[in-house]
Amino acid sequence: MLLLGVLPNALRYLLQGLAVIFLLMSPIPMIYADPVNVSVDEAYPPYMYNRNNVATGLYPEIVAAIFARIGRDTSVSALPWKRALKLGEAGFGGVAGIYKNKERLTIYDYSAPLYEEKMVLYVKKGHAFAFSNIADLKGKKVGLNFGWSYGDAIDSARKAGLFSTDDSVKNNLANFRKLIGERTDCFIVDELAARKIISQQGFDGLVEQLDIPVSVNAGYLVFLKTLKQKSLLDEFNKAMKQLRSEGAYDVIIDSVIKKP
C-alpha cells in the first residue's frame, strides 16, 4: 500500500523532469523572448555609435521603430564591432548595420536593406589622383577601420594585395587624422559619416573627396541561420515597408542626420 501511495508523486516528478529536459533541448531560440537583442558598432556615427552608454544613430533608431511597430521590445547594444560580430556569430541576438558578403551569406539570414551607404574615397587636400574603379588603388596605402568588411570587391582586392592597408584604428575620425598626417594615401569611408566628421572637426580645408564612389553598400539586420528567424525578419521587412510608405522612415533619417 505504501508503494501505491508514493507512485503518483514519483510519476509526477519524473514527468516534470522530462518536461524541463525537453525545454532545454528544444530548438526554439532564446530570441523569441522579449526583448529582441541586437548589437551594433559603437564608433560609426551617424549610423551607429555609443553616446553616454546608449546605442545611438540611424540603425538603432530604425531597428527600434520597426520592432515597436510589430509589438516587440528591443535591446540594442553599442559594442566594439569585432565583439558585436562575435555575438552575432554565436547566436546571441542579431547584428544591425552589417554588410553582405559571400561568407556572411552562408551563416546569416538577412533583412531587407535598412539603408544604402555610399562608400567614397578621401585624400589629403592637394593629393587627389585619378580614380574610376578599385584597380586605380594599385600601390596605394589605404586607410580602413579595424574589423570591417567593405564588400566583396574591396575585400577581394585587399586579399589579392592590390593595395596595402592600415586598419590599426577602429573609427573614421582616427582614420581622417592619419590621412591628414600623411600616414595613408587615401581613406575609404561612408559619405554621410565623413561629412558629419568634417563639419564637426573643421577638416574642410584639409581633405577632399574624390568624385567616383568606391561602392554602394547596404546595411542590414541579420540573425544566425540556426536561430531560425526568417519569420521574424518577414514581419520586420513588412513593417519597414509600411514605415517607408507612411513617411515615418524618412523622418527618422532626417532626425538622425540633424543631430549634433
Phi, psi and omega in degrees: 000322179298318179298318179295328180286330182277330188306315181301317179295320179297317178297320180298315179296322179297314180295321178296319178296319178295324179295318178297315179299319180298317181294319180294326181271356183295140178285358180296121186286155179295340185298340180292336178285138175287147355276166172283120182273129181225135177253145176224170177288143181270357189216050179222061178290149004269009185282317182195130181194169180263122177231110182055044178064025176235133177291121187230158175121182187298310184294315176301321182289320178296313182299314181296319181294320181289316179294326176297323179298325181264010174078029179242130173289150183228138172243110182253126182246130176266119187225163168308137190302320178302319181290321178300317179294321178298319179295319178297317180293334179271356177086016178270069179088191183261174174231130180247149181085013182272146177271169174267141163209171187300317182296315182292327179296338179280340185243343185243149164265135187251145169282178166293161181302133175281322182191149178258121180261131177266116179271127184233170178253133172245144175230166173292145181307129180087000182245026180294150176222162181293128179219125175230337176203176187298332180300335180286355176272001182305127177082357181275158170258116190251130176278131178224162176274138181301129175085359184269143164262137180251021181099162187300318185296312181291317180299319180293317179296323178295312181296327180284351179081021178301321178222159174269160183229156169233105179240039184280353180241164190252002183213165185291324180299314179297323179291324175297319180295322175296320180296314180296326178278006177061033173271348172225159179274330182201172186216125177271126186206155174292137185299315182294316178297319181297315182298322180294316180295316181300318179294316182291323186265353181070037182271006189309315183272005185252336183226162175215149181265134174284152191290319187272127177295149175286316180193168172239116183243132175269145173263142186230167165258132181229154170227146176304137183303325182292345176282346176055059184253022181298322180293322177295318179294326175298316176298317180301312181297320179296317179293323178296320178298321178295317179298322178295314183293331180275349181090355181293329178298314180294327178297319178298313181299313181299319182293323180290317181297325183279347180293142179292000000 
